[in-house]
């Protein structure tokens, strides 16, 4: 009986190799950082339940004459989860409250903001897809962000092995991006360690690291 129980736990853990949103089991802490030419961020969150986490995030963003610095408190809530035999579908709501500084030309001003993000993702052990829309506006500025990601795993692995993925990311932020940014990405996942390394079609490298403990 104990052997069967351990086998079930291993199967469940191995299924959770693709981490679509920064929340894991109740009581876990997830920390991540993103580094790129025109953007960087660092954040950490605590899962207060299996469906909710609270966290802090700081980030910088530049583009099209804008320089943005922001810090926020956020809540991540899993609204829907559909588990099938070979797949998982999720709907998430991120709600952030924070303060940002916007520099453009000779103007430099601080704003308070409330920013919701709705994210849908679908994943199997070999396929992955994500769509998200972030509503991000202050005064007359519109920084809404749209993301679409999709890709596949080269082969299936066990929980103790590193699984490689090929992901194509597309992102656009109003006012910041003059065009949609495409980033072919190699994703490596091993247990609770998650890494994305990619280069945009304009030649700008980016790195994303996430660790859950």
Secondary structure, DSSP 8 states (H G I E B T S, - for coil): -HHHHHHHHHHHHHHTTS--SS--STT-EEEEEEEESSEEEEEEEEESSSSEEEEEEEEEEEETTEEEEEEEEEEEEEEEEEE-SS-EEEEEEEEEEEEEEEEETTEEEEEEEEEEEEEEEEE-SSEEEEEEEE--EETTEE--EEEEEEEEESS---TTS-EEEEEEEEEEETTT-SS-EEEEEEEEEETTEEEEEEEETTS-EEEEEEEE-
